[in-house]
């Protein structure tokens, strides 16, 4: 947060679990989920919890639009749930499953971050690495496992990343929120290139992340023309633009 935000923020709730401190703080029209030493994890607009404020979350929504007609989505890491709620609102999903490690997160999301009941959403507690093989295959899988010290080891774990792609249905997409290194490449770039045979696309964003779009198989290409068409149809409903992220797309580096 900025210095001005820190001055104006109001603590809503603070708890401690087996993994450390969790806070919900409010600043203006936004509430923030924080871990540890005020490490900001998620941001929710109080009036519309499906609003995506961060560039990385908007770029992950763009990744969802790579699929022409997703019916099932799997979220590995839930946080405040803004991306999940955005996908529930704007995509014609029939089933959504989310795996969250910390048991108090769903309760805090419901009590303080605008998460509402949706019969399509199955939100359960568990370690995504252990639970993944028991999850049903999905058209979209979102990998966003972060702690107060950065991405979980799963983000650069060869076998786990391979299992993520294996859990995709034909035509599906794996969307990874990856840290970027000083050279602007995603964390573990060499591992990603080897694991996915250089067949994926990257979307760098200003916050210092690189969102990685991985197709289910090597014959599957990113249809840029269709993506732009879907973005054009959705943007009036979003209230923000996704076109800049399309301009940032690049092949695997």
C-alpha positions as a Markdown table, in Angstrom:
| # | Residue | x | y | z |
|---|---|---|---|---|
| 1 | Unk | 0.0 | 0.0 | 0.0 |
| 2 | Unk | 1.0 | 3.6 | -0.4 |
| 3 | Unk | 2.0 | 5.8 | 2.5 |
| 4 | Unk | -1.4 | 7.6 | 2.3 |
| 5 | Unk | -3.2 | 4.3 | 2.4 |
| 6 | Unk | -1.3 | 3.2 | 5.5 |
| 7 | Unk | -2.3 | 6.4 | 7.3 |
| 8 | Unk | -5.9 | 6.1 | 6.4 |
| 9 | Unk | -6.3 | 2.4 | 6.8 |
| 10 | Unk | -8.6 | 0.8 | 9.5 |
| 11 | Unk | -8.1 | -2.6 | 11.0 |
| 12 | Unk | -11.2 | -4.7 | 10.5 |
| 13 | Unk | -9.9 | -8.0 | 12.0 |
| 14 | Unk | -6.6 | -9.6 | 13.0 |
| 15 | Unk | -6.2 | -13.3 | 13.6 |
| 16 | Unk | -3.4 | -15.8 | 14.0 |
| 17 | Unk | -3.4 | -19.4 | 12.7 |
| 18 | Unk | -0.8 | -22.1 | 12.3 |
| 19 | Unk | 0.7 | -20.2 | 9.4 |
| 20 | Unk | 0.9 | -16.8 | 11.0 |
| 21 | Unk | -1.0 | -13.6 | 11.1 |
| 22 | Unk | -4.0 | -12.7 | 8.9 |
| 23 | Unk | -5.5 | -9.2 | 8.7 |
| 24 | Unk | -8.3 | -7.5 | 7.0 |
| 25 | Unk | -7.9 | -3.8 | 6.7 |
| 26 | Unk | -10.0 | -1.1 | 5.1 |
| 27 | Unk | -8.9 | 1.9 | 3.2 |
| 28 | Unk | -11.5 | 4.0 | 1.4 |
| 29 | Unk | -13.7 | 1.8 | -0.8 |
| 30 | Unk | -11.3 | -1.2 | -0.6 |
| 31 | Unk | -10.5 | -4.0 | 1.9 |
| 32 | Unk | -7.2 | -5.7 | 1.8 |
| 33 | Unk | -6.3 | -9.2 | 3.0 |
| 34 | Unk | -2.8 | -9.2 | 4.5 |
| 35 | Unk | -0.5 | -12.0 | 5.7 |
| 36 | Unk | 2.4 | -11.7 | 8.1 |
| 37 | Unk | 4.1 | -8.3 | 8.3 |
| 38 | Unk | 1.4 | -6.4 | 6.4 |
| 39 | Unk | 2.1 | -8.3 | 3.2 |
| 40 | Unk | -0.9 | -7.5 | 0.9 |
| 41 | Unk | -2.4 | -10.6 | -0.6 |
| 42 | Unk | -5.7 | -9.5 | -2.1 |
| 43 | Unk | -7.8 | -6.4 | -2.6 |
| 44 | Unk | -11.6 | -6.2 | -2.7 |
| 45 | Unk | -13.9 | -3.3 | -3.7 |
| 46 | Unk | -16.5 | -3.2 | -1.0 |
| 47 | Unk | -19.3 | -2.2 | -3.4 |
| 48 | Unk | -18.4 | -5.0 | -5.9 |
| 49 | Unk | -16.3 | -7.9 | -4.7 |
| 50 | Unk | -16.0 | -9.2 | -8.3 |
| 51 | Unk | -14.1 | -6.0 | -9.3 |
| 52 | Unk | -10.5 | -6.8 | -10.1 |
| 53 | Unk | -8.2 | -3.9 | -9.0 |
| 54 | Unk | -4.8 | -5.4 | -9.6 |
| 55 | Unk | -3.1 | -5.8 | -13.0 |
| 56 | Unk | -2.1 | -9.4 | -12.3 |
| 57 | Unk | -5.7 | -10.5 | -11.5 |
| 58 | Unk | -7.0 | -8.8 | -14.6 |
| 59 | Unk | -4.4 | -10.5 | -16.7 |
| 60 | Unk | -5.5 | -13.8 | -15.1 |
| 61 | Unk | -9.0 | -13.1 | -16.2 |
| 62 | Unk | -7.6 | -12.5 | -19.7 |
| 63 | Unk | -6.1 | -16.0 | -19.4 |
| 64 | Unk | -9.6 | -17.4 | -18.7 |
| 65 | Unk | -10.8 | -15.8 | -22.0 |
| 66 | Unk | -8.3 | -17.9 | -23.9 |
| 67 | Unk | -11.0 | -20.6 | -23.7 |
| 68 | Unk | -14.0 | -20.2 | -25.9 |
| 69 | Unk | -16.5 | -21.8 | -23.6 |
| 70 | Unk | -15.2 | -22.9 | -20.2 |
| 71 | Unk | -17.7 | -24.9 | -18.0 |
| 72 | Unk | -15.5 | -25.9 | -15.0 |
| 73 | Unk | -12.8 | -23.9 | -13.3 |
| 74 | Unk | -10.4 | -24.9 | -10.5 |
| 75 | Unk | -8.7 | -22.3 | -8.3 |
| 76 | Unk | -5.5 | -23.4 | -6.5 |
| 77 | Unk | -5.3 | -20.7 | -3.8 |
| 78 | Unk | -8.4 | -18.6 | -3.0 |
| 79 | Unk | -7.3 | -15.6 | -1.0 |
| 80 | Unk | -10.1 | -12.9 | -0.8 |
| 81 | Unk | -11.8 | -14.6 | -3.8 |
| 82 | Unk | -12.1 | -11.6 | -6.1 |
| 83 | Unk | -10.8 | -13.5 | -9.2 |
| 84 | Unk | -13.1 | -16.4 | -8.4 |
| 85 | Unk | -16.1 | -14.1 | -8.0 |
| 86 | Unk | -15.2 | -12.3 | -11.3 |
| 87 | Unk | -15.1 | -15.6 | -13.1 |
| 88 | Unk | -18.4 | -16.6 | -11.6 |
| 89 | Unk | -20.0 | -13.4 | -12.7 |
| 90 | Unk | -18.6 | -13.0 | -16.2 |
| 91 | Unk | -18.1 | -16.5 | -17.5 |
| 92 | Unk | -20.7 | -19.1 | -18.1 |
| 93 | Unk | -19.3 | -21.5 | -15.6 |
| 94 | Unk | -21.3 | -24.5 | -14.3 |
| 95 | Unk | -18.9 | -25.7 | -11.7 |
| 96 | Unk | -16.1 | -24.0 | -9.7 |
| 97 | Unk | -13.8 | -25.6 | -7.2 |
| 98 | Unk | -11.4 | -23.7 | -5.0 |
| 99 | Unk | -8.7 | -25.2 | -2.7 |
| 100 | Unk | -7.5 | -23.0 | 0.1 |
| 101 | Unk | -4.8 | -24.0 | 2.6 |
| 102 | Unk | -5.8 | -21.7 | 5.6 |
| 103 | Unk | -9.1 | -22.7 | 7.2 |
| 104 | Unk | -10.0 | -19.2 | 8.4 |
| 105 | Unk | -9.7 | -17.6 | 4.9 |
| 106 | Unk | -13.2 | -18.6 | 3.6 |
| 107 | Unk | -14.8 | -17.4 | 6.8 |
| 108 | Unk | -13.0 | -14.1 | 6.7 |
| 109 | Unk | -13.9 | -13.7 | 3.0 |
| 110 | Unk | -17.6 | -14.3 | 3.8 |
| 111 | Unk | -17.7 | -12.1 | 6.9 |
| 112 | Unk | -15.6 | -9.2 | 5.7 |
| 113 | Unk | -14.7 | -9.5 | 2.0 |
| 114 | Unk | -18.0 | -9.8 | 0.3 |
| 115 | Unk | -18.0 | -13.5 | -0.6 |
| 116 | Unk | -21.5 | -14.7 | -1.1 |
| 117 | Unk | -23.0 | -18.2 | -1.5 |
| 118 | Unk | -23.1 | -19.5 | -5.0 |
| 119 | Unk | -24.3 | -23.1 | -5.7 |
| 120 | Unk | -21.7 | -23.5 | -8.4 |
| 121 | Unk | -18.8 | -22.9 | -5.9 |
| 122 | Unk | -17.3 | -25.7 | -3.9 |
| 123 | Unk | -14.7 | -24.1 | -1.6 |
| 124 | Unk | -12.7 | -26.5 | 0.5 |
| 125 | Unk | -9.7 | -26.5 | 2.8 |
| 126 | Unk | -6.6 | -28.4 | 1.9 |
| 127 | Unk | -3.1 | -28.4 | 0.5 |
| 128 | Unk | -3.4 | -27.9 | -3.3 |
| 129 | Unk | -0.3 | -30.0 | -3.9 |
| 130 | Unk | -1.9 | -32.9 | -2.1 |
| 131 | Unk | -5.5 | -32.4 | -3.3 |
| 132 | Unk | -4.9 | -31.7 | -7.0 |
| 133 | Unk | -4.9 | -35.3 | -8.2 |
| 134 | Unk | -8.3 | -35.8 | -6.5 |
| 135 | Unk | -9.8 | -32.8 | -8.3 |
| 136 | Unk | -12.0 | -33.3 | -11.3 |
| 137 | Unk | -10.5 | -32.2 | -14.6 |
| 138 | Unk | -11.2 | -28.6 | -15.5 |
| 139 | Unk | -11.3 | -26.3 | -18.5 |
| 140 | Unk | -9.5 | -23.6 | -16.5 |
| 141 | Unk | -7.0 | -24.0 | -13.7 |
| 142 | Unk | -5.7 | -21.0 | -11.9 |
| 143 | Unk | -2.4 | -21.4 | -9.9 |
| 144 | Unk | -2.0 | -18.6 | -7.3 |
| 145 | Unk | -0.3 | -20.0 | -4.2 |
| 146 | Unk | 1.3 | -17.2 | -2.2 |
| 147 | Unk | 2.4 | -16.8 | 1.4 |
| 148 | Unk | 3.8 | -13.8 | 3.2 |
| 149 | Unk | 7.2 | -14.6 | 1.8 |
| 150 | Unk | 6.3 | -15.1 | -1.8 |
| 151 | Unk | 5.2 | -17.9 | -4.1 |
| 152 | Unk | 4.8 | -21.4 | -2.7 |
| 153 | Unk | 7.4 | -24.0 | -3.9 |
| 154 | Unk | 4.7 | -25.5 | -6.0 |
| 155 | Unk | 5.2 | -22.7 | -8.5 |
| 156 | Unk | 8.5 | -24.2 | -9.6 |
| 157 | Unk | 7.8 | -27.8 | -8.8 |
| 158 | Unk | 8.3 | -30.0 | -11.9 |
| 159 | Unk | 5.9 | -32.7 | -11.0 |
| 160 | Unk | 3.2 | -30.5 | -9.6 |
| 161 | Unk | 3.2 | -28.2 | -12.7 |
| 162 | Unk | 2.9 | -31.3 | -14.9 |
| 163 | Unk | 0.0 | -32.6 | -12.9 |
| 164 | Unk | -1.7 | -29.2 | -13.3 |
| 165 | Unk | -1.6 | -29.5 | -17.0 |
| 166 | Unk | -2.7 | -33.1 | -16.9 |
| 167 | Unk | -5.9 | -32.1 | -15.0 |
| 168 | Unk | -7.0 | -29.9 | -17.8 |
| 169 | Unk | -9.8 | -31.0 | -20.1 |
| 170 | Unk | -9.0 | -31.0 | -23.9 |
| 171 | Unk | -8.8 | -27.3 | -25.0 |
| 172 | Unk | -8.2 | -26.2 | -21.4 |
| 173 | Unk | -5.8 | -23.5 | -20.1 |
| 174 | Unk | -3.6 | -23.4 | -17.0 |
| 175 | Unk | -3.2 | -19.8 | -15.8 |
| 176 | Unk | -0.2 | -19.2 | -13.4 |
| 177 | Unk | 0.5 | -16.1 | -11.4 |
| 178 | Unk | 4.3 | -16.2 | -11.4 |
| 179 | Unk | 6.8 | -13.8 | -9.9 |
| 180 | Unk | 9.1 | -12.1 | -12.3 |
| 181 | Unk | 12.9 | -12.0 | -11.9 |
| 182 | Unk | 15.1 | -9.0 | -12.5 |
| 183 | Unk | 15.4 | -9.7 | -16.2 |
| 184 | Unk | 11.6 | -9.6 | -16.6 |
| 185 | Unk | 11.2 | -13.3 | -17.1 |
| 186 | Unk | 8.9 | -15.5 | -14.9 |
| 187 | Unk | 10.4 | -17.2 | -11.8 |
| 188 | Unk | 11.8 | -20.6 | -12.9 |
| 189 | Unk | 11.8 | -19.6 | -16.5 |
| 190 | Unk | 14.1 | -22.5 | -17.5 |
| 191 | Unk | 12.0 | -25.0 | -15.6 |
| 192 | Unk | 8.8 | -23.7 | -17.2 |
| 193 | Unk | 10.4 | -23.9 | -20.7 |
| 194 | Unk | 11.4 | -27.5 | -20.1 |
| 195 | Unk | 8.2 | -28.6 | -18.4 |
| 196 | Unk | 5.9 | -27.1 | -21.0 |
| 197 | Unk | 8.2 | -27.5 | -24.1 |
| 198 | Unk | 8.3 | -23.7 | -24.6 |
| 199 | Unk | 4.6 | -23.9 | -25.6 |
| 200 | Unk | 3.0 | -21.2 | -23.5 |
| 201 | Unk | 2.5 | -17.4 | -23.5 |
| 202 | Unk | 3.5 | -14.8 | -21.0 |
| 203 | Unk | 1.8 | -11.6 | -19.9 |
| 204 | Unk | 4.1 | -9.4 | -17.8 |
| 205 | Unk | 2.3 | -6.9 | -15.6 |
| 206 | Unk | 3.4 | -3.7 | -13.7 |
| 207 | Unk | 3.3 | -5.2 | -10.2 |
| 208 | Unk | 6.3 | -7.4 | -11.0 |
| 209 | Unk | 4.5 | -10.6 | -11.9 |
| 210 | Unk | 4.3 | -12.5 | -15.2 |
| 211 | Unk | 1.1 | -14.4 | -15.8 |
| 212 | Unk | 1.7 | -17.6 | -17.8 |
| 213 | Unk | -1.0 | -19.1 | -20.1 |
| 214 | Unk | -0.3 | -22.8 | -20.7 |
| 215 | Unk | -2.5 | -24.8 | -23.1 |
| 216 | Unk | -3.6 | -28.4 | -22.4 |
| 217 | Unk | -1.5 | -29.8 | -25.2 |
| 218 | Unk | 1.2 | -29.0 | -27.8 |
| 219 | Unk | -1.2 | -28.8 | -30.7 |
| 220 | Unk | -3.3 | -26.1 | -29.0 |
| 221 | Unk | -2.6 | -22.5 | -30.1 |
| 222 | Unk | -3.7 | -19.2 | -28.7 |
| 223 | Unk | -6.3 | -17.7 | -31.0 |
| 224 | Unk | -5.5 | -14.1 | -30.7 |
| 225 | Unk | -8.3 | -12.9 | -33.0 |
| 226 | Unk | -10.9 | -14.8 | -31.0 |
| 227 | Unk | -9.4 | -13.6 | -27.7 |
| 228 | Unk | -9.7 | -10.0 | -28.8 |
| 229 | Unk | -13.3 | -10.6 | -29.8 |
| 230 | Unk | -14.2 | -12.1 | -26.4 |
| 231 | Unk | -12.4 | -9.2 | -24.7 |
| 232 | Unk | -14.3 | -6.6 | -26.7 |
| 233 | Unk | -17.6 | -8.2 | -25.8 |
| 234 | Unk | -16.8 | -8.4 | -22.1 |
| 235 | Unk | -15.1 | -5.1 | -21.5 |
| 236 | Unk | -18.3 | -3.0 | -21.3 |
| 237 | Unk | -19.4 | -5.2 | -18.4 |
| 238 | Unk | -16.1 | -5.0 | -16.6 |
| 239 | Unk | -15.6 | -1.2 | -16.3 |
| 240 | Unk | -11.9 | -1.6 | -17.1 |
| 241 | Unk | -9.9 | -2.6 | -20.2 |
| 242 | Unk | -8.0 | -5.8 | -20.8 |
| 243 | Unk | -6.6 | -4.7 | -24.2 |
| 244 | Unk | -3.3 | -3.5 | -22.8 |
| 245 | Unk | -2.6 | -7.0 | -21.5 |
| 246 | Unk | -3.2 | -8.5 | -24.9 |
| 247 | Unk | -0.6 | -6.0 | -26.2 |
| 248 | Unk | 1.9 | -7.4 | -23.6 |
| 249 | Unk | 1.5 | -11.0 | -24.6 |
| 250 | Unk | 4.6 | -12.7 | -25.8 |
| 251 | Unk | 5.7 | -16.3 | -26.5 |
| 252 | Unk | 7.7 | -18.2 | -23.8 |
| 253 | Unk | 10.9 | -16.4 | -23.0 |
